[in-house]
Amino acid sequence: MAGLKNIDKAAILTLKEQVDYQPGQVVSKTLAQNDALSITLFSFAAGEEISTHESGGDALVTCLDGVGRITIDGEPHLLHEGESIVMPAKHPHAVYGEENFKMLLVVVF
């Protein structure tokens, strides 16, 4: 199993500083990816989104900055800095930047 990548080790860091905002874009930075686990940092410029899709694993989203709208099974949830929500496996979900929004996504397969 491969370890973490694209991030400093043995150093104190702030996750929200590890991915930058880009106007009109969703930016992602993969920290780990294998058959059991995926860890990715995302930044959403205000108004950007990842449209409705399903995942094969349970997805834990933690808001690092701003406000995001997480829609699960058609029900919207506003996520603020420090808050988390689980998007269950095989349930349709979408992510939208209500304003500039950064999140940590951990998917467990």
N, C-alpha and C positions, 0 to 999 in steps of 0.2 A: 504494500500500500504506500503510495507516495505521500509525502508530507505537505505542509503548507508551502505555497509559492507566492511570488509577487508581493511579499510583505517582509519587513525587517523582523528578525528573531532576536530574542534576548534584549529587547528594547521596548521601553514604554512608548505607546503610541495611541493616538486618538483615531478610531476607525473612520469617523466622518471626514477626516483629513486625508484619507488614503484614496479617495475618488473625487474628481473635480466635476463641477457643473459645466456643461457645454450647451450654449443656447440652442434650443430646438432639438435636443437629443436626449436619448436615454443612454447613459454610459454604464458599462459593467466592467468589473475587475474580478476575475476568478481567483480565489485563494486556495481552493481545494476541489478536486473533481475525481471521483472514482465510482465504482458500482454501488457503494453503500451510502455515499455522502457527497453533497455539493455545497460549497460555501462561496457566496458571491456578494460583493458590494455593488450597489447600484446608486446612481444619481439620476434623477428625473428633472429636467427643466420644467418649469411651471407649464401645465397643459399637455405634457407628453405622457404617453401611456404604453403599457404592454396590454394588448387586447385579450379578450377572453380566451382561455386555453385551460387544459387540464395537465396535471403532473402525475407521474407514477409514484411519487413519494409525498409524505406529509411535509409541508413547507412552513417553517417558522420565519416570520417577518418581524424584524425589530426596526423601528424608526430611529434613525440617527440624527436627523435634521429636518426641519420643515413639517409639512402636513401632507400625508398621502391618503388616497381613498382606495381601500381594498374591497373589492366586490367579490363575494363568495355566494354561489348559488343565487345570483341576482340581488343579494342584499348588500348595500354599501356600509362600510365601516370606516370612520375617519381615524387615522393613526397619527399620534403626535409624538414628539421626541421622547424617547424612553419607554414608549408603549410597544407591545408586541401582540401578534395574532397568529394563529395557526390556520393555514389554508389546507384543508384535508385532501389527501390523495384522491384522485379521480373525481373531484368536484370542480366544476367550472369556476374560474376565478380570473380577475383582472386587477391591474395596478395602475393608478392615475396620480399624477402630481398635481394636487390642489394648488400648491405653490411649489417652489423649489423643494425637492424632497430627496433625502438619502435614506437608504435602508440596507440592512444586513439580511441576506436570505440564506437560511440553512435548510437544505432539503435532505431528509432521511429516507432512503429507499428501502 
